[in-house]
Amino acid sequence: MIMKKCVSMLLIMCMFCLLAAGCSKGGGSPSSGNNTNAKEGAAPAGGTAGENSEPSKKTTVDGAADVDLTVLSSTMVFAEVNNIVTKPAGYMGKTIKMSGAYTSEYWDETDKEYHYVIISDATGCCPQGLEFIWNGKHSYPGDYPEKLSNIEIIGVFDSYDELGQTYYYLAVDDISIK
């Protein structure tokens, strides 16, 4: 009985963390204290093929990343991603390289599909998502990886406004499946 309760609590905590990462489904409302896109009832940032993003000041990557999350331990990656989503101003315009599980979610309010890289903490219980917009013309689902594929992206951290809310994302030129 105690084991069943512990498993249930763990599942509830994981579900909360997924919601906190902005991974709500359908007509739900993503809300979180951890997600840079967090405001109850607001749409997530990004969208398929960058269709709702305005061009960044810098949208292409020139050389090495300013922040390379692929060379850090899982604990340090999670800490850095947490820092990115809670203090986004310090990362604006910086090139970030990261890898994690790919996922996407459809948002009814904007009629768009939004794309994320999900990073788990060392215990795997509390993932955080960082949204990305793939520059160029790409169609979903055909051009995108399968959900939960391990991907690596490098892009410029930027923001834009949608439905009266500011959202943060990585503008990427390519997605590598790992």
C-alpha positions as CSV (number, residue, x, y, z in Angstrom):
1,M,0.0,0.0,0.0
2,I,2.8,2.4,0.9
3,M,4.7,1.5,-2.3
4,K,1.6,2.2,-4.4
5,K,1.2,5.6,-2.7
6,C,4.8,6.5,-3.3
7,V,4.5,5.5,-7.0
8,S,1.4,7.6,-7.3
9,M,3.1,10.6,-5.7
10,L,6.0,10.2,-8.0
11,L,3.7,10.1,-11.1
12,I,1.9,13.2,-9.9
13,M,5.2,15.0,-9.3
14,C,6.4,14.0,-12.8
15,M,3.1,15.2,-14.3
16,F,3.4,18.5,-12.6
17,C,6.9,18.9,-13.9
18,L,5.8,18.2,-17.4
19,L,3.1,20.8,-17.1
20,A,5.7,23.1,-15.7
21,A,7.8,22.5,-18.8
22,G,5.0,23.8,-21.0
23,C,4.0,20.4,-22.3
24,S,0.3,20.6,-22.0
25,K,-1.9,18.9,-24.6
26,G,-4.7,20.3,-26.7
27,G,-6.9,22.9,-25.0
28,G,-5.0,22.8,-21.8
29,S,-3.2,25.8,-20.3
30,P,0.6,25.5,-19.8
31,S,1.5,27.1,-16.5
32,S,4.7,26.9,-14.5
33,G,7.1,28.7,-12.2
34,N,10.0,27.1,-14.1
35,N,9.0,27.7,-17.8
36,T,10.1,31.0,-19.4
37,N,6.8,30.9,-21.3
38,A,4.9,30.6,-18.1
39,K,1.7,32.5,-17.6
40,E,-1.5,30.7,-16.9
41,G,-3.7,30.7,-20.0
42,A,-1.0,32.1,-22.3
43,A,0.0,30.2,-25.5
44,P,3.5,28.7,-25.7
45,A,6.1,30.4,-27.9
46,G,7.3,29.2,-31.2
47,G,5.4,27.3,-33.8
48,T,5.8,25.1,-36.8
49,A,8.5,26.3,-39.2
50,G,9.0,29.6,-37.4
51,E,5.7,30.8,-38.8
52,N,4.9,33.1,-35.9
53,S,8.3,34.3,-35.1
54,E,9.8,37.5,-36.2
55,P,13.4,37.3,-37.4
56,S,15.9,37.4,-34.5
57,K,18.7,39.9,-34.4
58,K,20.9,36.9,-35.0
59,T,19.3,33.7,-36.3
60,T,22.3,31.8,-37.5
61,V,25.1,30.2,-35.5
62,D,28.6,31.4,-36.2
63,G,31.1,28.9,-34.8
64,A,31.1,27.5,-31.3
65,A,28.3,27.8,-28.8
66,D,28.4,30.3,-26.0
67,V,26.7,27.7,-23.8
68,D,27.4,24.1,-24.6
69,L,25.1,21.9,-22.5
70,T,26.3,18.7,-24.3
71,V,29.6,18.7,-22.4
72,L,28.1,19.0,-18.9
73,S,27.0,16.3,-16.5
74,S,23.2,15.6,-16.2
75,T,23.1,17.5,-12.9
76,M,24.9,20.6,-14.4
77,V,22.8,20.5,-17.5
78,F,19.6,20.5,-15.5
79,A,21.0,23.4,-13.3
80,E,21.9,25.4,-16.4
81,V,18.6,24.9,-18.1
82,N,16.8,25.9,-14.9
83,N,18.9,29.1,-15.0
84,I,18.0,29.7,-18.6
85,V,14.3,29.4,-18.0
86,T,14.3,31.4,-14.8
87,K,16.7,34.1,-15.9
88,P,16.3,34.4,-19.6
89,A,17.6,38.0,-20.0
90,G,21.2,36.8,-19.4
91,Y,21.0,34.4,-22.3
92,M,19.4,36.7,-25.0
93,G,21.4,36.5,-28.3
94,K,23.7,33.7,-27.0
95,T,24.2,30.5,-29.0
96,I,23.2,27.4,-27.0
97,K,23.9,23.8,-27.9
98,M,21.8,21.1,-26.2
99,S,20.5,17.6,-26.5
100,G,17.5,15.9,-25.1
101,A,14.2,14.2,-26.0
102,Y,12.2,15.9,-28.7
103,T,8.5,16.5,-28.2
104,S,5.8,18.7,-29.7
105,E,2.4,19.9,-28.6
106,Y,-0.5,21.4,-30.4
107,W,-2.1,24.5,-29.0
108,D,-5.8,25.1,-29.9
109,E,-5.7,28.8,-29.1
110,T,-3.2,29.5,-31.8
111,D,-3.8,26.5,-34.1
112,K,-0.1,25.7,-34.1
113,E,2.3,22.9,-33.2
114,Y,5.1,23.9,-30.8
115,H,8.4,22.0,-30.5
116,Y,10.6,21.3,-27.4
117,V,13.8,19.7,-26.3
118,I,13.1,18.0,-22.9
119,I,16.0,17.8,-20.4
120,S,15.6,15.5,-17.4
121,D,17.4,16.0,-14.1
122,A,19.8,13.3,-12.7
123,T,16.9,11.3,-11.2
124,G,14.8,11.6,-14.3
125,C,11.8,12.8,-12.3
126,C,11.5,16.5,-13.1
127,P,12.1,17.4,-16.8
128,Q,12.3,20.9,-18.1
129,G,11.5,21.9,-21.7
130,L,13.1,24.5,-23.8
131,E,11.2,25.5,-27.0
132,F,12.9,25.8,-30.4
133,I,11.8,27.1,-33.7
134,W,13.4,25.4,-36.8
135,N,14.4,28.2,-39.2
136,G,13.3,27.6,-42.8
137,K,10.4,25.8,-44.4
138,H,9.6,22.5,-42.5
139,S,6.3,20.7,-42.2
140,Y,5.1,18.9,-39.2
141,P,5.1,15.9,-38.7
142,G,7.0,14.9,-41.9
143,D,10.2,16.9,-41.4
144,Y,10.4,16.5,-37.7
145,P,11.9,13.6,-35.6
146,E,9.6,11.1,-34.0
147,K,8.5,12.1,-30.5
148,L,10.9,11.2,-27.8
149,S,13.8,10.9,-30.2
150,N,17.1,12.0,-28.7
151,I,18.1,15.2,-30.7
152,E,20.8,17.7,-30.6
153,I,20.3,21.4,-31.6
154,I,22.3,24.5,-31.6
155,G,20.6,27.9,-31.8
156,V,20.4,31.4,-30.8
157,F,18.3,32.2,-27.7
158,D,15.6,34.8,-28.5
159,S,12.1,35.9,-27.6
160,Y,8.9,37.2,-29.2
161,D,5.4,38.2,-28.2
162,E,2.3,36.2,-28.9
163,L,-1.1,36.8,-27.4
164,G,0.3,39.6,-25.3
165,Q,2.9,37.4,-23.6
166,T,6.7,37.2,-24.1
167,Y,8.1,33.8,-24.9
168,Y,11.6,32.4,-25.2
169,Y,13.0,29.9,-27.6
170,L,16.1,28.7,-29.5
171,A,16.1,29.7,-33.2
172,V,17.8,26.6,-34.8
173,D,19.1,25.9,-38.3
174,D,19.3,22.2,-38.0
175,I,18.2,19.2,-35.9
176,S,20.5,16.2,-35.4
177,I,19.0,12.9,-34.3
178,K,21.4,11.2,-31.9
